[in-house]
Amino acid sequence: MLLTSSDAPSEIWQTVLHELHRGALDPKHPFRYLTLATAGTHFPQVRTVVLRELTSNLDFLVYTDVRSAKVQDMLEVPRVSLLFYHPKKQVQVRVKALATIHVDDDLAQLHWKKISEKRQSEYTSKLAPGTRIENPDLGWETDIKNAHFSVLKFSPLSIEVLQLAKDGHLRMQFELASRWQGNWMAP
Ligand SMILES: Cc1cc2nc3c(=O)[nH]c(=O)nc-3n(C[C@H](O)[C@H](O)[C@H](O)COP(=O)(O)O)c2cc1C
């Protein structure tokens, strides 16, 4: 268990942030992967992405191809949700956030430099993600001179944690509007 009912909200806040930080740093941590939900045109859209960093400002950073559908979704509706789950500790973290897309600016350049050349090629496909193709080979063609790298920055407005427990589940919400003070909620 990550949280108990005797923990103070401030302790829970620190614990949750600590685990999220670990997710960004440790490839084996379950918070390394998150589900990113956007408001799609006709349906809500969800997909798995990698948490690259949780900054000291509490921004969640993710890398993606700027031509991908998720970017288009966020340009239309910048409000997104992030979902994390830790199966061993049975903890779910739900985040509501505002997205900004960074291409070729200081943030994007800083992160681009951190990526190995091999990994950089993941952002150089000739065809945009989601393009219909006749066979899979066509999707692997790259043009290394043309990268389509972007950093997605998610600035949270609300972070909610749910701890499953035999003696009773625990749920707490933290909001930017109340300076991240925690409030218990009925689970
Ligand atoms: C384990 C895993 C990790 C992934 N990480 C990323 C990622 O960090 N960034 C990304 O753009 N797509 C990532 N993907 C692919 C996305 O889930 C998705 O298929 C792709 O980005 C296209 O999504 P879209 O069409 O909604 O934009 C990952 C997929 C899996 C299964």
The ligand as an ORCA input file, in Angstrom:
! r2SCAN-3c Opt
* xyz 0 1
  C       4.205      0.839    -24.292
  C       3.900      1.941    -25.286
  C       4.528      3.165    -25.155
  C       4.265      4.173    -26.076
  N       4.875      5.392    -25.919
  C       4.593      6.401    -26.768
  C       5.151      7.700    -26.575
  O       5.897      7.965    -25.619
  N       4.815      8.667    -27.459
  C       3.970      8.429    -28.506
  O       3.716      9.354    -29.283
  N       3.420      7.214    -28.715
  C       3.699      6.205    -27.859
  N       3.126      4.960    -28.044
  C       2.200      4.779    -29.187
  C       0.834      5.391    -28.851
  O       0.173      4.556    -27.892
  C      -0.051      5.564    -30.083
  O      -0.290      4.310    -30.694
  C       0.576      6.502    -31.116
  O       1.248      7.577    -30.481
  C      -0.491      7.070    -32.061
  O      -1.470      7.698    -31.288
  P      -2.450      8.833    -31.864
  O      -2.859      8.390    -33.230
  O      -3.584      8.866    -30.909
  O      -1.696     10.125    -31.907
  C       3.356      3.950    -27.137
  C       2.722      2.713    -27.238
  C       2.991      1.719    -26.330
  C       2.276      0.410    -26.482
*
